[in-house]
Structures are given as structure tokens and as C-alpha cells.
Amino acid sequence: MPSIPVADATVHYQTEGSGPGLVLLHGTQGSAVTNWGHLVERFSAAHTVIRPDYSGSGETTDQGGELTVESLAAQVAAVSRAAAEGPVDIVGFSLGAVVAAATAALYPDLVRNLVLVAGWAHTGDARQRLMFELWRDLDRADFRLFTRMAVLTGYSPGFLEAIGPDGIETLVQASVREPGADRQIDLDLRVDLRDMLPQITARTLVVGLSHDHMVPAFAAADLHERISGSRYSEIGCGHLVLFERPDELVQLVQSFTE
């Protein structure tokens, strides 16, 4: 796996395929492998797919300090320039959508198309703050409790009913804690892109999720309203669309980035 130094971090990333660069950014307590590994082949026939682990995830290492959207955007920009020629398309999921938006705002010449899935502009909503604070406390107390909460709130009721108790337990048992999950949750609580968003010039699609209990669809709609000229689409599922409705998400991304 290639890596690149960025400030105090050594950022690891993976590349597959050929063609224009497509950068896929993971969410909190995710990684290049766990969030996007099962979808790479869907994109790599037409793109050079670039999957970084930003600080707190995967094999990327740093000095363990507080994370900021600016520092993570700098990591994404450095990886994108190292792995692709010319502007890239960026798809960010959850916290990855926040980082993707910051990257497009801070490095406008780098980003051609931008897809923000389950992202938000500002952690100001009382319910969302309660959610992230509960994540933080459960992660500190018992990671298995954190995982069960993440499964309960990450998928729609219909999806959980369809997979049943055995499927739910499989999801819980499969989860492995990322080394800096606590720092990523702390960043979730401090997100504020409101001053950055007017700087985005890339063609942008914002994707909200109708049954999302982690980042409600109204937060994604607010993000869309703050990005001039952006488009908005909504998928009828829970937060973890990458696993609940992957076909619909892939189709949206492919049609927007063609």
C-alpha cells in the first residue's frame, strides 16, 4: 500500500483501475477497506479509484493530536495529487462528505465533481449532538455497545427486520474499532463548514438518506442549500447506504461523474 507524508501524518492509500481519478472517502469509524472495499470494482473499470485512510483509520499514523477538517482535507489533497493526474472526482460518505466538502473549498482547482453522501454543514442540531455524544461515551465504555448502537441507528427498520437477529449479530461481530475513532467522533462534534461552503466551485451532488437517524436528511438538505448550484437527491434508506442500498448509490455516482 503506498503512503505519503502530510504534516505529522503518514497517510496510506490504495489505488485500483485506470482513467480519471475518483477519490472515495470513508466515514467515522470506517476505513478505505471497510466502507468502500466491496464497491471498488464497480468504479475501477472507468476510473483510477483512490481510497485514502485519513488520520484515525487504517494504517495511517500521526502524532495523535486533535483532528480538523483542514488537516484531513490536506491529506486528501496530497493523496489525490500523488495518485492521479489533473482534477479528480471526490465522493465522501458521512464524515468523509464533510472532509470532501472542505477539500473542494480549500483546493478548488483539484476537484472536478463532488458527491456528498450523508454529509452536514454544522453540528448545531441538538439531536445530532446527542447522537455524537452518545457515540463518544459508548466508545469509551464498551466498543460492542457502541457497535450495537451504530447498527440500530445506522440501518432502516425495514433492513434490520429483513436480516433478522442472526444478521444483526453478524454485523455487530464483524466490526473492528479503528485506532482513532475517538478523535474522529470528537471532530464530528466540532464540524462547522458554513464559512467554507460558498468557496466550492466544483459541480456538486448532495445525497440525503430518508431514514437516516445519524445524519438526518434535513441536514443533508441544508448542506445542499449552502452550496451554490448543487443538486440534491435522496435515497430511501438508513445512514449506512453503502451496505443497505449500494446499487442505487453506485448508479447515482456513476451517472453524475460520467
N, C-alpha and C positions, 0 to 999 in steps of 0.2 A: 504494500500500500504506500503510495507516495505521500510526502509530507512537505510542509513549507513553514519556515519560522515567520511569525507575525507578532511583533511586540514581545511579550513574555511567553507566548504560546508556541507550541509545535503542533500545527494543525494537520491532521491526517485526512485524506480524502480518497475516493475511488472514482475511476472513470471507466466507462464502457461505451461501445458503439462508435459511430463516426457521423460527422455532419455538424451543423451549428450547435453551439453549446447550450445545454439545458441543465440548469443547476437546481437540484432538489434539496430543500432544507427541512430538517426534522423539527419536531416539537419538543416540549418539555418532557424529560424522562424518556426521550427517544434517541435514536441514532440513525446514521445513514443506512444501516442494515435493518434495524427493527421497524422503522417507519416505511422505508422505500424499497427494501431489497426484493420484495415479491412483485414489484411493478417495473423494475428496470427494463426487462425485456420488452415491455410494451412501448417503450420510448426509444430504445437504443438502435432500432433499425433506421431511424431518421435523424438521430441526434447523437452528439457526444454527451452522454449523461454524466454529470459531475455531482458527486454526493459527498459533501464535507461533513465531518463531525466537528461542530463548533465546541467551544470550551464547555466542559462539564459532561461530555458524551464520548463514547467510543474510546479510541486510542489517543485522542488529542489530550495533550498535557499543558499545564501552565502553572503559575505560582499560587493558584488558589484564591486569588483576590475577587473582589466584587465584580460581577458581570455588568456590562452596559450594552445597550443596543448599538452604540457607536463602535465598541470593541469587537462585537460579533460581526457587525457589518464589514469592518476592516478585514476580518478573517475571510469572509465570503468573497470580498473583492479580490484579495490576494490569491485565493484558490482559483477563482474564475479566470484571472489573467494568466495564471500558470498553466491551466489545463485547456484553455480554448483561445482561439484567435478571434479578435473582434468582439462585438457586443454579444451578450448571452441572454437567454430567456431564464427567468427565475420563477420557480414555483415554491412557495413557502406554506407549510402547514402549521397552524396554531402559533406557538412562539416563533416558529420558522417564518410565518407570514409577517409577524412583527419585524423580524430581522430582515426579511426580503424587502419590506417597505422602506426600512431605514437605509438599506443598501442602495435602492433606487433613488432615494432622496439625496444621499451623500455622494453617490458616484453615478450621476445621470448618464454619462457617456458610456457606461459599462452595460446598461440594461436596455434591452430591446423590447421584450414583452414581459409582463409581470402578472403572476396569478397568485392571489392571496386567499388561502383557504382557511376559514375559521379564524380569521385574524381580528384584531381590535385596535383602536386608536389610543385608548386611555383607560387604565384600570381605576375608574372612578365610581362605577356602579357598585352599590353596597352588596348585592348578592354575589357578584363576581369576586369581590374582595373576600367575602366569607368563604367562597369556594377555594380560593388560593391559600387562604389562611388555614383552612382545614387540611388541604394537601400538605402544607408545611408541617403542621402538628402531627399528622398521621405518619408522614415520612420519618419524623424524628422518633416517634413512639414505636412503630411496628410497620415495616415495609409491606407485609402481607395485608395489613388493614388498609394501607394506602392503595394497594393494588385492587383490593375488592371494591373500594370506593370508586376508583378510576373505572373499573368495569361497569359498576352500577350507573355512573353518571356519563360514561363515555359512549354508550350504545343506546339506541332507542329501545323502548319497552318491547316492541314487536320483534326486534332482532334477538333480544335476550330470551324471549319466550320461545322463539324458533329453535335456538340451540340448546335450551334446557339446562338443568343443573350440571350435567356432566360437561357440556360445552363451556359453561361459565367457569367451572373449576379448572378446566384445561387452560383457559385464558389466564386465570389467576396464577397457576403454577408455572406458566411459561414466562412470566415477567421477571426480568432481572434488572436490579437497580443500576442506573447509570451513576458513575462516580461523583458527578457534580450536580445531581438532581436538585439538591437543596439550594444551590446557588441559582439554578435556572428558575426555581419556584420564587425565590426572592426577587429575581428580575421581573417575573410575571406581575408581582405586586407593585412594581415601580414603573411599569410601562407608561410612557406618555409621548406619543408621536405627533401631537396636534400641531406643533410648530414646524415639523419636518414635512408633513404630508403635502403642503402646497408646492414643495420643491420637486415633486415627482412629475417627470415628463414622459416616462415610458407608457406605452399602451398597456392598460391595466384592466384585469378582470378580477372582481371580488366575488368569492363564493361563500355564501352563508348556508347553514345547515338547519333545517326546520325544527328538528327535535334535539338541538344541541343544548345540554344543561351546563356545559363548561364555559363555552363562549356563545351566548345566545345569539340567534340570528339578528336581533336588533343591533348588536354590537358590530357585526359584520356590515350591516346596512349603514350604520353610522360611519364606518371606515370608508365605504364606497362614497358616501356623500361628501366626504372631506377630500377626495382625490378627484381633481378636475378631469372630466371626460371619461371617467372609468365606467365600466359596465358591471352589472350585478346579475348573478344567477344564484338559484337556491336549489339544494338537493334535499330530498325528504328523508333525512336520517339523523343519527346522533353525531357526536363530535368526531368519533373515530371512523370517518368516512373512508379512509384508506383501506379499511378492512370490511366495513359494512356495505359500502356501495362503490367499490373500486372501479367497476366498469364505467359507471356514469361519470366519475371524476376523470378518469383517463380520457374519455371521449371529449369532455369539456376542455381539458388542457390541450389535447391534440388539435381540436378544431380552432382554438384560439391562437395557437403558436404556429400553425401551418404557414 
